[in-house]
């Protein structure tokens, strides 16, 4: 899960231009200043990076970094 968190932080930095030194699994996306458009951009980049797709329900449920990391893990664990 640490590797996934590391990649999520990189994607946030590269696509949302936000410093992620203090981002943890408990970080709330809105606390990072991410609006709806930023979240759409982030999710699209995560999907491209991991070659996965999120449903609308999964996307709508994302509030905390750990939720995104868990979804990524669940969708990619078959590849590990």
C-alpha positions in Angstrom: 0.0 0.0 0.0 3.0 2.3 0.6 3.9 2.1 -3.1 0.4 3.1 -4.1 0.4 6.0 -1.7 3.7 7.1 -3.1 2.3 7.0 -6.7 -0.9 8.8 -5.7 1.2 11.6 -4.1 3.2 11.9 -7.3 0.1 12.1 -9.4 -1.4 14.8 -7.1 1.8 16.8 -7.4 2.1 16.4 -11.2 -1.5 17.0 -12.1 -2.8 19.3 -9.4 0.4 21.2 -8.6 0.1 20.6 -4.9 3.0 19.9 -2.5 2.3 16.5 -0.9 5.0 16.3 1.8 2.3 16.2 4.5 -0.1 13.9 2.6 -0.9 10.7 4.5 -3.6 8.0 4.1 -5.8 10.1 6.4 -5.6 13.3 4.2 -9.0 14.5 3.0 -9.0 15.6 -0.6 -10.9 18.8 0.1 -8.3 19.8 2.7 -5.8 19.8 -0.2 -7.9 22.3 -2.0 -9.0 19.9 -4.7 -12.2 20.9 -6.3 -14.4 18.7 -8.5 -12.4 19.4 -11.6 -9.2 18.6 -9.9 -10.6 15.3 -8.6 -11.8 14.4 -12.1 -8.3 15.1 -13.5 -6.7 13.2 -10.7 -8.9 10.1 -11.1 -8.4 10.1 -14.9 -4.6 10.2 -14.4 -4.8 7.4 -11.8 -6.9 5.3 -14.2 -4.4 5.9 -17.0 -1.4 5.2 -14.7 -2.8 2.0 -13.4 -4.8 1.0 -16.5 -8.0 0.7 -14.4 -11.4 2.2 -14.4 -13.6 3.6 -11.6 -17.3 3.5 -11.6 -19.3 6.7 -11.0 -20.2 5.3 -7.6 -16.6 4.6 -6.7 -15.6 8.1 -7.8 -18.4 9.7 -5.9 -17.4 7.9 -2.7 -13.8 9.2 -2.7 -13.2 11.6 0.2 -9.9 10.5 1.7 -6.6 9.4 0.2 -6.9 6.0 1.9 -10.1 5.3 0.0 -8.4 6.0 -3.3 -5.4 3.8 -2.4 -7.7 1.0 -1.3 -9.7 1.1 -4.6 -6.4 1.1 -6.6 -5.2 -1.9 -4.5 -8.5 -3.8 -5.0 -8.5 -3.2 -8.7 -4.8 -4.1 -9.3 -4.1 -6.8 -6.7 -4.8 -9.5 -9.3 -1.8 -8.1 -11.1 0.6 -8.5 -8.2 
